[in-house]
């Protein structure tokens, strides 16, 4: 898939007023990409406003006016560049600097002096992700147009309609796999986390759907949608800098504030995809999960602090599935909890961290949770078994 995504040379824009860094990046990237170097922010802005191509923009921060922050803000005001990733090149490394850049719409930081291997890895990853999202939007637009056109024909044969829906479903499944695979490459500790949480979500939704109050909301189709959407719950982590995402120990309070922004990054990415196809139940569900799965029943969560049933049901289900898996998984800073210890801790947080109804549902299907955790257990070292 990677070869397909970069078969056409991507256009990389670089802004840096230090000639040695600019030339080093030109030499490094030119063999694989079309490189467009700039030493002044105004020149880069004139270039993009002229409608010239851009797949990724690398911005130095410390520049004569306009500096990198100002250029980033101006770029993000241009609708045609909404989906073009922006990465800062900088010697600034404080969490406050990173948080400011991420708030302006940057997706990553590369620290100076930079490692050529890291630059190539990050550039390739962001070019692939950006192109993948645009490819998915184009495919969905073409497929939706095809289905609408054929549905309008009175003599549309059932077999043709079924084939169109099957193609759309296959594209969606392939999109989920591609995006989640990319997310997993950024975090070596995830292992089978995505597969397990998908299965936990399915069991929770199936069990809760037996309750008459939720039966209409949790139909078999809705349960299938939930389990597929759950795979994208942490897609926003692709925008978290490596020094925070891959830190082996506990995060500082400043680092945790940056880490929390993954919910907003995930929401924005999925909202752009959703808007491009004029509304989509799968993307809407995935967006709600990505945005709200760290909210708490009592309102003490993030990023918005909403509480109770204001939190969408998919996110309330995801909260229990995600925390259960985090508890039973070993990390550099903690040992794995036993199944029973994880369930007991979640029970203790019923009505505070978690929806009491979802916690009761966990108790009803905890045997299935245990089986899933064993079936998809990570091998030693955190890799997927």
C-alpha positions as CSV (number, residue, x, y, z in Angstrom):
1,X,0.0,0.0,0.0
2,X,2.8,2.4,0.8
3,X,4.3,2.1,-2.7
4,X,0.9,2.9,-4.2
5,X,0.5,6.0,-2.0
6,X,3.8,7.5,-3.1
7,X,3.9,6.3,-6.6
8,X,3.6,9.9,-7.8
9,X,6.2,12.2,-6.3
10,X,4.8,14.3,-3.5
11,X,5.4,18.0,-3.3
12,X,7.2,19.1,0.0
13,X,7.3,22.8,0.9
14,X,10.2,23.8,3.2
15,X,10.5,27.2,5.0
16,X,13.8,27.8,6.8
17,X,16.0,30.9,6.9
18,X,19.1,29.0,7.8
19,X,20.8,28.1,4.6
20,X,22.6,25.0,6.0
21,X,19.4,23.4,7.2
22,X,17.5,24.3,4.0
23,X,20.2,22.8,1.8
24,X,20.5,19.6,4.0
25,X,16.7,19.0,3.7
26,X,16.8,19.6,-0.1
27,X,19.6,17.1,-0.4
28,X,17.8,14.6,1.8
29,X,14.4,14.8,0.3
30,X,15.0,15.5,-3.4
31,X,15.7,12.0,-4.5
32,X,12.2,10.9,-3.4
33,X,10.0,14.1,-3.4
34,X,9.5,17.3,-5.3
35,X,11.1,19.8,-2.9
36,X,10.1,23.5,-3.0
37,X,12.4,25.5,-0.6
38,X,11.7,29.0,0.8
39,X,13.7,31.2,3.1
40,X,10.9,33.8,3.7
41,X,7.4,33.1,4.9
42,X,5.9,35.6,2.5
43,X,7.3,33.7,-0.5
44,X,5.8,30.4,0.7
45,X,2.4,32.0,1.2
46,X,2.4,33.5,-2.3
47,X,3.3,30.1,-3.7
48,X,0.4,28.3,-2.0
49,X,-2.1,31.1,-2.8
50,X,-1.3,30.7,-6.5
51,X,-2.8,27.2,-6.3
52,X,0.5,25.3,-6.6
53,X,0.6,21.7,-5.2
54,X,1.5,20.8,-1.7
55,X,1.4,17.4,0.1
56,X,3.4,18.4,3.2
57,X,4.7,21.7,4.6
58,X,7.8,21.9,6.9
59,X,8.1,25.2,8.8
60,X,10.9,26.6,10.8
61,X,9.5,28.5,13.8
62,X,12.2,31.1,14.6
63,X,12.2,33.3,11.5
64,X,12.1,37.0,10.7
65,X,8.5,38.2,10.5
66,X,6.3,36.4,9.7
67,X,7.6,33.6,11.9
68,X,6.6,30.0,11.6
69,X,3.6,30.4,14.0
70,X,2.2,33.2,11.9
71,X,2.8,31.3,8.6
72,X,1.1,28.2,10.1
73,X,-2.0,30.3,11.2
74,X,-2.2,31.9,7.7
75,X,-2.0,28.5,6.0
76,X,-4.7,27.0,8.2
77,X,-7.0,29.9,7.2
78,X,-6.9,28.7,3.6
79,X,-9.7,26.1,3.1
80,X,-7.8,24.4,0.2
81,X,-5.0,23.5,2.6
82,X,-7.1,22.1,5.4
83,X,-5.9,18.6,4.7
84,X,-2.2,19.4,4.1
85,X,-0.1,18.3,7.1
86,X,2.2,21.0,8.6
87,X,5.3,19.9,10.6
88,X,7.4,22.4,12.6
89,X,11.2,22.3,12.3
90,X,12.6,23.9,15.5
91,X,15.1,24.0,18.2
92,X,12.4,25.0,20.6
93,X,11.4,21.9,22.7
94,X,9.3,23.0,25.6
95,X,5.8,21.5,26.0
96,X,4.4,25.0,25.8
97,X,6.0,25.5,22.4
98,X,4.6,22.2,21.2
99,X,1.1,22.9,22.6
100,X,1.1,26.3,20.8
101,X,2.0,24.7,17.5
102,X,-0.5,21.9,17.8
103,X,-3.2,24.4,18.7
104,X,-2.4,26.3,15.5
105,X,-2.9,23.2,13.4
106,X,0.5,21.6,13.1
107,X,0.6,17.8,13.3
108,X,4.1,17.2,14.4
109,X,7.5,18.5,15.5
110,X,11.0,17.7,14.2
111,X,13.7,19.0,16.5
112,X,16.9,20.6,15.4
113,X,19.6,19.4,14.9
114,X,17.6,16.7,13.1
115,X,18.4,13.1,12.3
116,X,18.0,12.3,8.6
117,X,16.5,9.0,9.3
118,X,13.8,10.6,11.6
119,X,13.1,13.3,9.0
120,X,12.6,10.7,6.2
121,X,10.4,8.5,8.4
122,X,8.2,11.3,9.6
123,X,7.9,12.9,6.1
124,X,6.9,9.6,4.6
125,X,4.4,8.9,7.3
126,X,2.6,12.2,7.0
127,X,2.6,12.2,3.2
128,X,1.1,8.7,3.3
129,X,-1.6,9.7,5.9
130,X,-2.5,12.9,4.0
131,X,-2.8,11.1,0.7
132,X,-4.7,8.2,2.3
133,X,-7.3,10.5,3.8
134,X,-7.7,12.3,0.4
135,X,-7.9,8.9,-1.4
136,X,-10.6,7.7,1.0
137,X,-12.6,10.9,0.5
138,X,-12.4,10.6,-3.3
139,X,-13.4,6.9,-3.2
140,X,-16.3,7.6,-1.0
141,X,-17.5,10.5,-3.2
142,X,-17.2,8.3,-6.3
143,X,-19.0,5.4,-4.6
144,X,-21.8,7.5,-3.2
145,X,-22.3,9.1,-6.6
146,X,-22.4,5.7,-8.2
147,X,-24.9,4.4,-5.8
148,X,-27.1,7.5,-6.0
149,X,-27.1,7.4,-9.8
150,X,-28.0,3.7,-10.0
151,X,-30.7,4.0,-7.4
152,X,-32.4,6.7,-9.4
153,X,-32.7,4.3,-12.4
154,X,-36.0,2.4,-12.2
155,X,-34.6,-0.7,-13.8
156,X,-31.6,-1.0,-11.4
157,X,-31.1,-4.6,-10.9
158,X,-30.7,-5.9,-7.3
159,X,-27.5,-7.6,-8.0
160,X,-25.9,-4.3,-9.2
161,X,-27.1,-2.4,-6.1
162,X,-25.8,-5.1,-3.8
163,X,-22.4,-5.1,-5.6
164,X,-22.2,-1.3,-5.1
165,X,-22.9,-1.6,-1.4
166,X,-20.5,-4.4,-1.0
167,X,-17.8,-2.3,-2.7
168,X,-18.5,0.5,-0.3
169,X,-18.3,-1.8,2.7
170,X,-15.0,-3.2,1.5
171,X,-13.6,0.2,0.9
172,X,-14.6,1.2,4.5
173,X,-13.0,-1.9,6.0
174,X,-9.8,-1.4,4.0
175,X,-9.7,2.3,5.1
176,X,-10.0,1.3,8.8
177,X,-7.2,-1.3,8.4
178,X,-4.9,1.2,6.7
179,X,-5.5,4.0,9.2
180,X,-5.2,1.8,12.2
181,X,-2.0,0.2,10.9
182,X,-0.5,3.6,10.4
183,X,-1.4,4.6,14.0
184,X,0.1,1.3,15.3
185,X,3.4,2.1,13.7
186,X,3.7,5.2,15.9
187,X,3.2,3.4,19.2
188,X,5.1,0.1,19.7
189,X,3.2,-0.6,23.0
190,X,-0.2,-0.9,21.4
191,X,0.2,-4.5,20.3
192,X,-3.2,-6.1,19.9
193,X,-4.9,-3.3,21.8
194,X,-7.0,-2.2,18.8
195,X,-8.2,-5.7,18.0
196,X,-9.1,-6.4,21.7
197,X,-11.0,-3.1,22.2
198,X,-13.0,-3.8,19.0
199,X,-14.1,-7.2,20.4
200,X,-14.8,-5.7,23.9
201,X,-17.0,-3.0,22.2
202,X,-18.9,-5.7,20.3
203,X,-19.6,-7.7,23.5
204,X,-20.7,-4.7,25.5
205,X,-23.0,-3.5,22.7
206,X,-24.5,-7.0,22.1
207,X,-25.1,-7.5,25.8
208,X,-26.6,-4.0,26.4
209,X,-28.7,-4.3,23.3
210,X,-30.6,-7.1,25.0
211,X,-32.0,-4.4,27.4
212,X,-35.3,-3.2,25.9
213,X,-34.3,0.4,26.7
214,X,-31.3,0.1,24.3
215,X,-32.6,-2.5,21.8
216,X,-33.6,0.1,19.2
217,X,-30.3,2.0,19.5
218,X,-28.1,-1.2,19.5
219,X,-29.4,-3.1,16.5
220,X,-27.1,-5.8,14.9
221,X,-26.1,-3.2,12.2
222,X,-25.3,-0.6,14.9
223,X,-23.3,-3.1,16.9
224,X,-21.2,-3.9,13.8
225,X,-20.7,-0.2,13.2
226,X,-19.6,0.3,16.7
227,X,-17.0,-2.5,16.6
228,X,-15.5,-1.2,13.4
229,X,-15.5,2.5,14.5
230,X,-13.7,1.6,17.7
231,X,-10.6,0.8,15.7
232,X,-10.1,4.6,15.1
233,X,-10.5,5.7,18.8
234,X,-6.8,6.7,19.0
235,X,-6.2,7.8,15.4
236,X,-5.3,11.3,16.7
237,X,-2.1,9.9,18.3
238,X,-0.4,10.1,14.9
239,X,-0.1,13.8,15.6
240,X,1.6,13.5,19.0
241,X,5.3,14.1,19.0
242,X,7.5,11.0,19.4
243,X,9.2,12.2,22.6
244,X,5.8,12.2,24.3
245,X,4.0,9.3,22.6
246,X,7.0,6.9,22.9
247,X,8.2,8.1,26.4
248,X,8.9,4.9,28.4
249,X,8.0,6.4,31.8
250,X,5.1,8.4,33.1
251,X,4.3,11.8,31.5
252,X,4.8,15.1,33.2
253,X,1.7,17.3,33.6
254,X,2.9,19.4,30.7
255,X,3.4,16.4,28.5
256,X,0.1,14.9,29.5
257,X,-1.6,18.2,28.3
258,X,-0.1,17.6,24.9
259,X,-1.1,13.9,24.9
260,X,-4.7,14.9,25.6
261,X,-4.8,16.8,22.3
262,X,-5.0,13.4,20.5
263,X,-8.8,13.5,21.1
264,X,-9.1,16.8,19.2
265,X,-6.7,15.7,16.4
266,X,-8.8,12.6,15.9
267,X,-12.1,14.5,15.9
268,X,-10.8,17.1,13.4
269,X,-9.4,14.4,11.0
270,X,-12.6,12.4,11.1
271,X,-14.9,15.4,10.9
272,X,-13.1,16.6,7.7
273,X,-13.6,13.1,6.2
274,X,-17.3,13.1,7.3
275,X,-17.9,16.6,5.8
276,X,-16.4,15.6,2.5
277,X,-19.0,12.9,2.0
278,X,-21.9,14.9,3.3
279,X,-22.5,12.9,6.4
280,X,-21.7,9.2,7.1
281,X,-22.9,7.1,10.0
282,X,-19.6,5.2,10.3
283,X,-17.5,8.4,10.4
284,X,-19.9,10.1,12.8
285,X,-19.6,7.1,15.2
286,X,-15.8,7.0,14.9
287,X,-15.6,10.8,15.4
288,X,-17.7,10.6,18.6
289,X,-15.6,7.8,20.0
290,X,-12.3,9.5,19.1
291,X,-13.4,12.8,20.6
292,X,-15.2,11.7,23.8
293,X,-13.8,8.4,25.0
294,X,-11.8,10.1,27.8
295,X,-14.8,12.0,29.2
296,X,-16.0,10.9,32.6
297,X,-19.6,10.2,33.8
298,X,-19.2,12.8,36.5
299,X,-17.7,15.5,34.2
300,X,-14.1,15.3,35.3
301,X,-12.8,14.0,32.0
302,X,-11.4,15.7,28.9
303,X,-11.4,17.3,26.4
304,X,-14.8,19.1,27.0
305,X,-15.8,18.0,30.5
306,X,-19.3,17.0,29.5
307,X,-21.0,14.4,31.8
308,X,-23.7,11.8,32.1
309,X,-25.8,11.0,29.0
310,X,-24.5,14.1,27.3
311,X,-21.5,11.8,26.5
312,X,-22.5,9.8,23.3
313,X,-23.2,6.1,24.1
314,X,-20.4,4.9,21.7
315,X,-17.9,6.9,23.8
316,X,-19.2,5.6,27.1
317,X,-18.9,2.0,25.9
318,X,-15.4,2.8,24.5
319,X,-14.3,4.3,27.9
320,X,-14.9,0.9,29.7
321,X,-13.3,-1.2,26.9
322,X,-10.2,1.1,26.6
323,X,-9.6,1.3,30.4
324,X,-10.1,-2.4,30.9
325,X,-7.5,-3.2,28.2
326,X,-5.1,-0.5,29.6
327,X,-5.3,-2.1,33.0
328,X,-4.6,-5.7,31.9
329,X,-1.7,-4.6,29.7
330,X,1.8,-4.3,31.1
331,X,3.6,-1.0,30.5
332,X,7.1,0.3,31.3
333,X,5.7,2.2,34.3
334,X,3.3,-0.5,35.6
335,X,2.6,-4.3,35.8
336,X,-0.5,-5.8,34.2
337,X,-3.6,-6.1,36.4
338,X,-5.3,-9.4,36.6
339,X,-8.7,-9.6,35.0
340,X,-10.5,-9.5,38.3
341,X,-8.5,-6.6,39.6
342,X,-9.3,-4.6,36.4
343,X,-13.0,-5.4,36.8
344,X,-13.0,-4.5,40.5
345,X,-11.3,-1.1,39.8
346,X,-13.8,-0.3,37.0
347,X,-16.7,-1.2,39.4
348,X,-15.2,1.1,42.0
349,X,-15.4,4.0,39.5
350,X,-19.1,3.4,38.5
351,X,-20.9,6.7,38.5
352,X,-17.7,8.6,38.6
353,X,-15.5,7.7,35.7
354,X,-17.9,5.3,34.0
355,X,-21.6,5.1,33.1
356,X,-23.2,2.8,35.7
357,X,-25.3,1.0,33.1
358,X,-22.2,0.2,31.0
359,X,-20.3,-1.0,34.2
360,X,-23.3,-3.4,34.9
361,X,-23.0,-4.6,31.3
362,X,-19.3,-5.4,31.8
363,X,-20.2,-7.6,34.8
364,X,-22.7,-9.5,32.6
365,X,-20.1,-10.2,29.9
366,X,-16.9,-10.3,31.9
367,X,-16.3,-14.0,31.0
368,X,-16.2,-12.9,27.3
369,X,-13.8,-10.1,28.2
370,X,-11.4,-12.6,29.8
371,X,-11.6,-14.9,26.7
372,X,-10.9,-12.0,24.3
373,X,-7.9,-10.8,26.4
374,X,-6.4,-14.3,26.2
375,X,-7.2,-14.9,22.5
376,X,-5.5,-11.6,21.5
377,X,-2.8,-11.5,24.1
378,X,0.4,-9.6,23.2
379,X,3.6,-11.6,22.9
380,X,6.5,-10.6,25.2
381,X,7.8,-7.1,24.4
382,X,4.4,-5.7,23.5
383,X,4.2,-6.9,19.9
384,X,1.0,-8.4,18.6
385,X,0.9,-12.2,18.9
